[in-house]
Amino acid sequence: MQSPPRLGTWDRSWITSIHHESFTAISDAAEPMPEKAGDVDPVHTDIGLGYFLQSQQMDPAERDVIAKRVLRKIDLCLLPAMCTIYLLSFLDKQTLNYASAYGLKKDLGLVGNQYSWVASVTNIGYLIGSYPSNICLQKLPIGKFISVMLLCWGGLLVATVGAKNFAGLMALRFLLGALEAGIGPAWMLITCMFWTREEQPLRMCFWLGCNGIASILGAGISWGLGHTHNTALASWQLVFLTIGVVTFATGLVALFFFPSSPLDFKLFTEEEKIVSVWRVSKNQTGIKHHKVLTYQIKEAFLDTRVWLVAGQQLAIGIINASLTNFMSALMVGFGYAPLDTVLWQLPIGAFQLVGTIVAGYMASSFRNTSVIICVLVHLPSFAGILGIALIPIQHRLALTACTWLLGFIGAAIILNWSIIGANFAGHTKRMTINGLNFVCFAAGNVIGPFMFTPSEAPRYMSAIKALCGLYAASIAFTALIGVWMWWQNRKRDAEARSAGLDSPVTDESEETETGFHDMTDKENRNFRYRL
């Protein structure tokens, strides 16, 4: 076979003559890959390159028609599947919060800070599993990896029914956290593979907004199971059993049907696979590349934004865990009975779902507004925290309404993730930053439960004051990320103008193709950050 020339000089006809299956096989060959983007060999680059080159031979009008069909399929079939699996991952973690209202602490003899440790150990597992999960996501088929993890989550929840003491519960919750660590990074990668950067914020808000649905379902299921009597299992055991069985069954279905990329999506025809890759080519982030490039890891840690992301995710992780694990405790402090604490948490999920989807719709509809909207959606949740601190305890309904506002923080979390997913290119660099992102988020979730000292019930004023500072920190870090990207875009626009280029990136240009050569956002000067 003829040897291909280097990037920038090679003839397209060489690669387009290769059938896509052969191209994929050659791309996975174990030959060494150059460490500099300028030396990238086309045969060893992104798995989507062959499909993109085939898309350039299609009639543009026909391609546009197929593109609309592709978008309908992924919106109506893939997105609901992602939402369902993400809903279950959140519901799995929430089971502890609901079980705590039904005598779990008493039955397992949890005293002092032991419940806080049980709440935190899931996130310790998440922390330890985050980076290995990201490596697995780059090297293994994403769909199969997540499906197997889903089966494991369900099995662990069912096993929790047999927990007898603090040690047993700690071990099960640690494993649950470690095995769930890949779901967030996986969904960010899948979203970037199938949807354009303009479409991503809304779709990401849909699947993260399912946390709100999970809260509603979890509270409703738990409330119903709390009314069971004369069964062999306690109400808290029934919570774990019911959700565990549903999770396991979903994992079995996903194992056979959930895709790892547009190239193996069972509902796509061959033409639709080609057009699906073409649709996302303007993202400049490619589809996937299995080779780990060490220079991209180094570049990731030298990127200013990475440390702003780290601070942001640590702050927002602490906020998330604090509110998730102690919502029932706050409600009890307001004077509600155990069953009522679960019932009154139902609106929190609705606030999170609606707030997240509205924020995602605005970020997708109005160009370069994600950072601004992300800052703004911190404010309702911040107001809720202040209300809990300042409203007299006898005004129970007003305090309860303040807890509902806390659900808006979900919109800030997912918009932060969409900003990260859309603005880092280079598969190894993106994998590294995803790993660091979720490590810091998990570290915050480990710290969060210890913010609440039992002796300060029902107001937990020390925790409330600390959370106010963390909200301010998260807002500041998010704003600084936006300012940095705005400044970089201005520099790159100036470079383009000095080179006589009015429009640095177009769908049909050779510059679009650079996204399939595993170049980082720093190397690819045609890349523009989405604010």
VEXDREN-2710 file (C-alpha; in Angstrom, 1 decimal):
% VEXDREN-2710
k/r/px/py/pz
1/MET/0.0/0.0/0.0
2/GLN/1.2/3.5/-0.8
3/SER/2.5/5.4/2.2
4/PRO/0.5/8.6/3.0
5/PRO/2.3/11.9/3.0
6/ARG/2.4/14.1/6.1
7/LEU/-0.5/16.3/7.3
8/GLY/-1.0/19.4/5.2
9/THR/0.5/17.8/2.0
10/TRP/-1.3/14.5/1.5
11/ASP/-3.7/13.8/-1.2
12/ARG/-7.3/13.2/0.0
13/SER/-7.9/10.7/-2.8
14/TRP/-5.5/8.3/-1.0
15/ILE/-7.7/8.1/2.1
16/THR/-11.1/8.3/0.5
17/SER/-10.4/5.3/-1.5
18/ILE/-10.1/3.2/1.6
19/HIS/-13.3/1.7/2.9
20/HIS/-14.3/3.0/6.3
21/GLU/-14.0/-0.4/8.0
22/SER/-10.4/-0.8/6.7
23/PHE/-9.7/2.8/7.8
24/THR/-10.9/2.0/11.3
25/ALA/-8.8/-1.1/11.5
26/ILE/-5.7/0.7/10.3
27/SER/-6.3/3.5/12.7
28/ASP/-6.2/1.0/15.6
29/ALA/-2.9/-0.4/14.5
30/ALA/-0.2/-0.5/17.2
31/GLU/2.4/1.6/15.3
32/PRO/4.0/4.5/17.2
33/MET/2.2/7.8/16.9
34/PRO/4.2/11.0/16.5
35/GLU/4.1/13.2/19.6
36/LYS/3.8/16.5/17.7
37/ALA/0.6/17.6/16.0
38/GLY/2.5/18.7/12.9
39/ASP/3.8/15.2/12.3
40/VAL/0.5/13.4/12.7
41/ASP/0.0/10.6/10.3
42/PRO/-3.6/10.5/8.9
43/VAL/-3.8/6.8/9.3
44/HIS/-3.2/7.1/13.0
45/THR/-5.6/9.9/13.8
46/ASP/-9.2/10.2/14.9
47/ILE/-11.5/7.3/14.2
48/GLY/-13.9/9.7/12.5
49/LEU/-11.5/11.1/9.9
50/GLY/-12.4/8.5/7.2
51/TYR/-16.1/9.3/7.7
52/PHE/-15.5/13.0/7.5
53/LEU/-13.6/12.7/4.2
54/GLN/-16.4/10.6/2.8
55/SER/-18.9/13.3/3.8
56/GLN/-17.0/15.7/1.6
57/GLN/-17.9/13.6/-1.5
58/MET/-21.6/13.8/-0.8
59/ASP/-24.1/16.2/-2.4
60/PRO/-24.5/19.1/0.1
61/ALA/-28.3/19.3/-0.2
62/GLU/-28.6/15.6/0.4
63/ARG/-26.2/15.8/3.3
64/ASP/-28.3/18.6/4.9
65/VAL/-31.5/16.5/4.7
66/ILE/-29.7/13.5/6.3
67/ALA/-28.3/15.7/9.0
68/LYS/-31.8/16.7/10.1
69/ARG/-32.8/13.0/10.2
70/VAL/-29.6/12.3/12.3
71/LEU/-30.5/15.0/14.8
72/ARG/-34.1/13.7/15.2
73/LYS/-32.8/10.1/15.8
74/ILE/-30.3/11.1/18.5
75/ASP/-32.7/13.5/20.2
76/LEU/-35.6/11.0/20.2
77/CYS/-33.6/7.8/20.9
78/LEU/-30.1/8.4/22.2
79/LEU/-30.9/11.4/24.5
80/PRO/-33.7/9.6/26.4
81/ALA/-31.5/6.6/26.9
82/MET/-28.7/8.9/28.3
83/CYS/-31.3/10.6/30.5
84/THR/-32.6/7.3/31.9
85/ILE/-29.1/6.0/32.8
86/TYR/-28.0/9.3/34.3
87/LEU/-31.2/9.4/36.3
88/LEU/-30.5/6.0/37.8
89/SER/-26.9/6.9/38.6
90/PHE/-28.2/9.9/40.7
91/LEU/-31.0/7.8/42.2
92/ASP/-28.5/5.2/43.3
93/LYS/-26.6/7.8/45.3
94/GLN/-29.8/9.4/46.7
95/THR/-31.0/6.1/48.2
96/LEU/-28.9/6.8/51.3
97/ASN/-30.6/10.1/51.9
98/TYR/-34.1/8.5/51.7
99/ALA/-33.1/5.4/53.7
100/SER/-31.8/7.7/56.5
101/ALA/-35.4/8.8/57.0
102/TYR/-36.6/5.3/57.6
103/GLY/-34.4/4.0/60.5
104/LEU/-31.2/3.1/58.7
105/LYS/-29.1/4.8/61.3
106/LYS/-30.8/3.0/64.1
107/ASP/-30.9/-0.5/62.5
108/LEU/-27.2/-0.4/61.6
109/GLY/-26.1/1.3/64.9
110/LEU/-24.7/4.5/63.3
111/VAL/-23.6/7.0/65.9
112/GLY/-21.8/10.3/66.0
113/ASN/-20.3/11.2/62.6
114/GLN/-20.7/7.7/61.2
115/TYR/-23.5/8.7/58.9
116/SER/-21.4/11.6/57.6
117/TRP/-18.6/9.0/56.9
118/VAL/-21.1/6.8/55.1
119/ALA/-22.3/9.8/53.0
120/SER/-18.7/10.8/52.2
121/VAL/-17.2/7.3/51.4
122/THR/-19.2/7.1/48.2
123/ASN/-17.4/10.2/47.1
124/ILE/-14.1/8.9/48.3
125/GLY/-14.7/6.0/46.0
126/TYR/-15.7/8.4/43.2
127/LEU/-12.5/10.4/43.8
128/ILE/-10.3/7.3/43.6
129/GLY/-12.2/5.9/40.5
130/SER/-12.4/9.2/38.5
131/TYR/-9.0/9.2/36.7
132/PRO/-8.9/5.4/36.0
133/SER/-12.4/5.7/34.6
134/ASN/-11.3/8.4/32.2
135/ILE/-8.4/6.3/31.0
136/CYS/-10.9/3.4/30.4
137/LEU/-13.2/5.7/28.5
138/GLN/-10.5/6.7/26.1
139/LYS/-9.2/3.1/25.5
140/LEU/-12.4/1.1/25.8
141/PRO/-15.9/1.3/24.0
142/ILE/-17.8/3.8/26.1
143/GLY/-21.2/2.1/25.7
144/LYS/-20.0/-1.3/26.9
145/PHE/-18.0/0.1/29.7
146/ILE/-20.9/2.1/31.2
147/SER/-23.3/-0.7/30.7
148/VAL/-21.1/-3.1/32.7
149/MET/-20.8/-0.4/35.4
150/LEU/-24.6/-0.1/35.4
151/LEU/-25.0/-3.8/36.1
152/CYS/-22.5/-3.4/39.0
153/TRP/-24.4/-0.5/40.5
154/GLY/-27.6/-2.4/40.6
155/GLY/-25.9/-5.4/42.2
156/LEU/-24.3/-3.3/44.9
157/LEU/-27.6/-1.7/45.8
158/VAL/-29.3/-5.1/46.1
159/ALA/-26.4/-6.2/48.3
160/THR/-26.9/-3.2/50.6
161/VAL/-30.1/-4.9/51.7
162/GLY/-27.9/-7.3/53.6
163/ALA/-25.7/-4.7/55.3
164/LYS/-25.6/-5.4/59.1
165/ASN/-23.3/-2.7/60.4
166/PHE/-21.3/0.5/59.8
167/ALA/-18.3/-1.4/58.2
168/GLY/-20.4/-3.3/55.7
169/LEU/-22.3/-0.2/54.6
170/MET/-19.0/1.7/54.2
171/ALA/-17.6/-1.0/51.9
172/LEU/-20.7/-1.1/49.7
173/ARG/-21.0/2.6/49.4
174/PHE/-17.2/3.0/48.6
175/LEU/-17.5/0.5/45.7
176/LEU/-20.7/2.2/44.4
177/GLY/-18.8/5.5/44.2
178/ALA/-15.8/4.0/42.5
179/LEU/-17.9/2.3/39.9
180/GLU/-20.1/5.4/39.2
181/ALA/-17.1/7.7/38.7
182/GLY/-17.2/7.2/34.9
183/ILE/-20.8/8.3/34.2
184/GLY/-20.3/12.1/34.1
185/PRO/-17.1/12.0/31.9
186/ALA/-18.7/9.4/29.6
187/TRP/-21.8/11.5/29.1
188/MET/-19.7/14.6/28.4
189/LEU/-17.8/12.6/25.7
190/ILE/-20.9/11.1/24.2
191/THR/-22.6/14.5/24.0
192/CYS/-19.5/16.0/22.2
193/MET/-19.5/13.0/19.8
194/PHE/-23.1/13.4/18.7
195/TRP/-24.1/17.0/19.0
196/THR/-22.6/20.3/17.9
197/ARG/-21.2/22.8/20.4
198/GLU/-24.3/25.0/19.9
199/GLU/-26.6/22.0/20.7
200/GLN/-24.6/20.6/23.6
201/PRO/-25.7/22.9/26.5
202/LEU/-29.4/22.1/26.2
203/ARG/-28.7/18.3/25.7
204/MET/-26.4/18.2/28.7
205/CYS/-29.0/20.1/30.7
206/PHE/-31.6/17.5/29.8
207/TRP/-29.6/14.6/31.1
208/LEU/-28.3/16.4/34.2
209/GLY/-31.8/17.8/34.7
210/CYS/-32.8/14.2/35.2
211/ASN/-31.3/14.5/38.7
212/GLY/-34.4/16.5/39.4
213/ILE/-36.7/13.8/38.0
214/ALA/-34.6/11.3/40.1
215/SER/-35.3/13.4/43.2
216/ILE/-39.0/13.4/42.4
217/LEU/-39.1/9.7/41.7
218/GLY/-36.8/8.8/44.6
219/ALA/-38.9/10.8/47.1
220/GLY/-42.1/9.4/45.7
221/ILE/-40.9/5.7/45.7
222/SER/-39.4/6.1/49.1
223/TRP/-42.6/7.8/50.5
224/GLY/-44.7/4.9/49.1
225/LEU/-42.3/2.2/50.5
226/GLY/-42.4/4.0/53.8
227/HIS/-46.0/3.0/54.1
228/THR/-45.4/-0.7/53.8
229/HIS/-46.0/-2.8/56.9
230/ASN/-45.5/-6.5/58.0
231/THR/-42.8/-7.2/55.4
232/ALA/-39.7/-9.2/55.9
233/LEU/-37.6/-6.2/55.0
234/ALA/-37.5/-2.7/56.6
235/SER/-38.6/0.3/54.6
236/TRP/-35.0/1.4/54.0
237/GLN/-34.1/-2.1/52.7
238/LEU/-37.0/-2.0/50.3
239/VAL/-35.7/1.4/48.9
240/PHE/-32.3/-0.2/48.1
241/LEU/-33.8/-3.4/46.7
242/THR/-36.4/-1.7/44.4
243/ILE/-33.9/0.8/42.9
244/GLY/-31.2/-1.8/42.6
245/VAL/-33.3/-4.2/40.6
246/VAL/-34.4/-1.4/38.2
247/THR/-30.8/-0.3/37.7
248/PHE/-29.6/-3.9/37.0
249/ALA/-32.4/-4.5/34.4
250/THR/-31.5/-1.2/32.6
251/GLY/-27.9/-2.3/32.5
252/LEU/-28.8/-5.5/30.7
253/VAL/-30.7/-3.5/28.0
254/ALA/-27.9/-1.0/27.6
255/LEU/-25.3/-3.7/27.2
256/PHE/-26.8/-4.7/23.8
257/PHE/-28.0/-1.3/22.5
258/PHE/-26.1/1.7/23.9
259/PRO/-23.5/3.1/21.4
260/SER/-19.9/4.0/22.0
261/SER/-19.7/6.5/19.1
262/PRO/-21.7/7.4/16.0
263/LEU/-19.8/4.7/14.2
264/ASP/-21.6/1.9/16.1
265/PHE/-25.0/3.4/16.7
266/LYS/-27.4/0.6/15.7
267/LEU/-30.1/3.0/14.5
268/PHE/-27.9/4.8/12.0
269/THR/-27.6/3.8/8.4
270/GLU/-24.1/3.9/6.8
271/GLU/-24.9/7.3/5.3
272/GLU/-26.2/8.6/8.6
273/LYS/-22.9/7.6/10.3
274/ILE/-21.0/9.6/7.8
275/VAL/-23.2/12.7/8.2
276/SER/-23.2/12.4/12.0
277/VAL/-19.5/12.7/11.9
278/TRP/-19.7/15.6/9.5
279/ARG/-22.3/17.4/11.7
280/VAL/-19.8/17.6/14.6
281/SER/-16.7/18.4/12.5
282/LYS/-17.0/22.1/13.3
283/ASN/-16.6/21.3/17.0
284/GLN/-12.9/20.9/16.2
285/THR/-12.7/18.1/18.8
286/GLY/-13.0/15.0/16.6
287/ILE/-14.8/11.8/17.7
288/LYS/-12.3/9.6/19.6
289/HIS/-8.6/8.5/19.5
290/HIS/-7.3/5.6/21.6
291/LYS/-3.7/6.7/21.8
292/VAL/-2.6/8.5/25.0
293/LEU/-0.2/11.3/24.1
294/THR/2.0/12.5/27.0
295/TYR/2.6/16.0/25.6
296/GLN/-1.1/16.6/25.8
297/ILE/-1.1/15.6/29.5
298/LYS/1.7/18.1/30.1
299/GLU/-0.2/20.8/28.2
300/ALA/-3.3/20.2/30.2
301/PHE/-1.6/20.9/33.5
302/LEU/0.1/24.0/32.1
303/ASP/-3.2/25.5/30.9
304/THR/-4.4/28.4/33.1
305/ARG/-8.0/27.4/32.9
306/VAL/-7.4/24.0/34.3
307/TRP/-6.6/25.4/37.8
308/LEU/-9.6/27.7/37.6
309/VAL/-11.7/24.6/36.7
310/ALA/-10.1/22.7/39.7
311/GLY/-11.1/25.5/42.1
312/GLN/-14.6/25.8/40.6
313/GLN/-15.3/22.1/40.8
314/LEU/-14.0/21.8/44.3
315/ALA/-16.3/24.6/45.5
316/ILE/-19.3/23.3/43.6
317/GLY/-18.7/19.7/44.8
318/ILE/-18.7/20.8/48.4
319/ILE/-22.0/22.6/47.8
320/ASN/-23.5/19.7/46.0
321/ALA/-22.7/17.1/48.7
322/SER/-23.6/19.3/51.6
323/LEU/-27.1/19.9/50.2
324/THR/-27.7/16.4/48.8
325/ASN/-26.8/14.5/52.0
326/PHE/-28.3/16.8/54.6
327/MET/-31.6/17.9/53.0
328/SER/-33.5/15.4/55.2
329/ALA/-31.7/16.7/58.3
330/LEU/-32.6/20.3/57.5
331/MET/-36.3/19.3/57.0
332/VAL/-36.3/17.4/60.3
333/GLY/-34.9/20.6/61.9
334/PHE/-37.9/22.6/60.5
335/GLY/-40.2/20.2/62.5
336/TYR/-41.3/17.7/59.9
337/ALA/-41.9/14.0/60.7
338/PRO/-39.7/11.4/58.8
339/LEU/-42.4/10.6/56.2
340/ASP/-43.1/14.3/55.6
341/THR/-39.4/15.1/55.1
342/VAL/-39.3/12.9/52.1
343/LEU/-42.6/14.3/50.7
344/TRP/-41.6/17.9/51.1
345/GLN/-38.4/17.2/49.1
346/LEU/-40.4/16.5/45.9
347/PRO/-40.5/20.1/44.7
348/ILE/-36.7/20.4/44.9
349/GLY/-36.4/18.0/41.9
350/ALA/-39.0/20.0/39.9
351/PHE/-37.1/23.2/40.6
352/GLN/-33.8/21.6/39.5
353/LEU/-35.4/20.0/36.3
354/VAL/-37.1/23.2/35.1
355/GLY/-34.2/25.5/36.1
356/THR/-31.6/23.3/34.4
357/ILE/-33.5/22.9/31.1
358/VAL/-34.4/26.6/30.9
359/ALA/-30.7/27.5/31.5
360/GLY/-29.6/25.0/28.9
361/TYR/-32.1/26.3/26.3
362/MET/-30.9/29.8/26.8
363/ALA/-27.2/28.8/26.6
364/SER/-28.0/26.9/23.3
365/SER/-30.2/29.6/21.8
366/PHE/-28.0/32.6/22.4
367/ARG/-24.4/32.3/21.2
368/ASN/-21.6/32.7/23.8
369/THR/-23.8/33.1/26.8
370/SER/-23.0/29.9/28.7
371/VAL/-20.6/31.5/31.1
372/ILE/-22.9/34.4/31.9
373/ILE/-26.0/32.1/32.4
374/CYS/-23.9/29.8/34.6
375/VAL/-23.0/32.7/36.9
376/LEU/-26.6/33.8/37.0
377/VAL/-28.1/30.4/37.9
378/HIS/-26.0/30.4/41.1
379/LEU/-28.1/33.2/42.5
380/PRO/-31.4/31.5/43.3
381/SER/-29.6/28.7/45.2
382/PHE/-27.5/31.3/47.0
383/ALA/-30.7/33.2/47.9
384/GLY/-32.1/29.9/49.3
385/ILE/-29.0/29.4/51.6
386/LEU/-29.3/33.0/52.9
387/GLY/-33.0/32.4/53.5
388/ILE/-32.4/29.3/55.6
389/ALA/-29.8/31.3/57.7
390/LEU/-32.0/34.4/58.2
391/ILE/-35.7/33.4/58.3
392/PRO/-37.0/32.7/61.9
393/ILE/-37.4/28.9/62.5
394/GLN/-41.2/29.3/63.2
395/HIS/-41.8/30.2/59.5
396/ARG/-41.5/26.6/58.4
397/LEU/-43.1/27.0/55.0
398/ALA/-40.8/29.9/54.1
399/LEU/-37.8/27.8/55.1
400/THR/-39.0/24.9/53.1
401/ALA/-39.4/27.1/50.0
402/CYS/-35.8/28.2/50.5
403/THR/-34.7/24.5/50.3
404/TRP/-36.6/24.2/47.0
405/LEU/-34.4/27.0/45.6
406/LEU/-31.3/25.0/46.3
407/GLY/-32.2/22.7/43.4
408/PHE/-31.1/25.5/41.0
409/ILE/-27.4/24.6/41.7
410/GLY/-27.8/21.6/39.3
411/ALA/-28.0/24.1/36.4
412/ALA/-24.7/25.7/37.4
413/ILE/-23.0/22.2/37.7
414/ILE/-24.1/21.1/34.2
415/LEU/-23.4/24.4/32.5
416/ASN/-19.9/24.3/34.0
417/TRP/-19.5/20.8/32.5
418/SER/-20.8/21.9/29.1
419/ILE/-18.2/24.8/29.1
420/ILE/-15.4/22.3/29.9
421/GLY/-16.7/19.8/27.3
422/ALA/-16.8/22.3/24.5
423/ASN/-13.6/24.2/25.1
424/PHE/-10.8/21.6/25.4
425/ALA/-9.6/19.8/22.3
426/GLY/-7.1/17.0/21.9
427/HIS/-8.4/13.6/23.2
428/THR/-5.7/13.0/25.8
429/LYS/-5.9/16.6/27.0
430/ARG/-9.6/16.4/27.2
431/MET/-9.4/13.1/29.0
432/THR/-6.9/14.5/31.5
433/ILE/-9.0/17.6/32.2
434/ASN/-12.2/15.5/32.5
435/GLY/-10.4/13.4/35.0
436/LEU/-9.1/16.4/37.0
437/ASN/-12.5/18.0/36.8
438/PHE/-14.3/15.0/38.4
439/VAL/-11.5/14.3/40.9
440/CYS/-11.9/17.9/42.2
441/PHE/-15.7/17.5/42.1
442/ALA/-15.5/14.2/44.0
443/ALA/-13.0/15.7/46.5
444/GLY/-15.6/18.5/47.2
445/ASN/-18.3/15.8/47.7
446/VAL/-16.1/14.1/50.2
447/ILE/-15.6/17.3/52.2
448/GLY/-19.3/18.4/51.9
449/PRO/-21.0/16.1/54.5
450/PHE/-18.6/17.2/57.2
451/MET/-19.7/20.8/56.9
452/PHE/-22.7/20.0/59.0
453/THR/-22.0/19.5/62.7
454/PRO/-24.9/17.6/64.4
455/SER/-24.7/19.9/67.5
456/GLU/-25.6/22.9/65.4
457/ALA/-29.0/21.5/64.3
458/PRO/-31.4/22.7/63.2
459/ARG/-29.8/25.8/61.5
460/TYR/-26.2/24.5/61.0
461/MET/-25.0/28.1/60.9
462/SER/-21.3/27.3/60.5
463/ALA/-22.1/25.3/57.4
464/ILE/-24.4/27.9/56.0
465/LYS/-21.7/30.6/56.3
466/ALA/-19.1/28.4/54.7
467/LEU/-21.5/27.6/51.8
468/CYS/-22.1/31.3/51.2
469/GLY/-18.3/31.7/50.7
470/LEU/-18.2/28.7/48.4
471/TYR/-21.0/30.1/46.2
472/ALA/-19.0/33.3/45.8
473/ALA/-15.9/31.3/45.0
474/SER/-17.7/29.2/42.3
475/ILE/-19.1/32.3/40.7
476/ALA/-15.6/34.0/40.6
477/PHE/-13.8/30.9/39.1
478/THR/-16.5/30.6/36.4
479/ALA/-16.3/34.3/35.5
480/LEU/-12.5/34.1/35.3
481/ILE/-12.7/31.1/32.9
482/GLY/-15.0/33.1/30.7
483/VAL/-12.7/36.2/30.7
484/TRP/-9.6/34.0/29.8
485/MET/-11.4/32.4/26.9
486/TRP/-12.8/35.8/25.6
487/TRP/-9.2/37.2/25.7
488/GLN/-7.8/34.2/23.8
489/ASN/-10.6/34.5/21.1
490/ARG/-9.6/38.1/20.6
491/LYS/-6.0/37.2/20.1
492/ARG/-6.8/34.5/17.6
493/ASP/-9.2/36.8/15.7
494/ALA/-6.4/39.3/15.5
495/GLU/-4.0/36.6/14.2
496/ALA/-6.6/35.6/11.5
497/ARG/-7.1/39.2/10.4
498/SER/-3.3/39.7/10.1
499/ALA/-3.1/36.6/7.9
500/GLY/-6.0/37.9/5.7
501/LEU/-8.6/35.4/6.9
502/ASP/-12.1/36.9/7.5
503/SER/-13.6/33.6/8.7
504/PRO/-11.1/31.2/10.3
505/VAL/-13.3/28.1/10.3
506/THR/-16.0/26.9/7.9
507/ASP/-17.6/23.5/7.6
508/GLU/-16.1/22.7/4.2
509/SER/-12.6/24.1/4.9
510/GLU/-9.4/22.2/5.5
511/GLU/-9.3/23.9/8.9
512/THR/-12.4/21.9/9.9
513/GLU/-10.5/18.7/9.1
514/THR/-7.8/19.6/11.7
515/GLY/-10.2/18.6/14.5
516/PHE/-9.8/15.0/13.3
517/HIS/-6.0/15.1/13.7
518/ASP/-6.1/15.1/17.5
519/MET/-4.8/18.6/17.9
520/THR/-5.3/20.5/21.2
521/ASP/-7.1/23.8/21.4
522/LYS/-3.7/25.4/22.0
523/GLU/-2.2/23.9/18.8
524/ASN/-5.2/24.5/16.6
525/ARG/-5.2/28.3/16.1
526/ASN/-8.5/27.9/14.1
527/PHE/-10.2/26.7/17.4
528/ARG/-12.5/29.3/19.0
529/TYR/-13.6/29.0/22.6
530/ARG/-17.4/29.0/23.2
531/LEU/-18.2/31.4/26.0
END
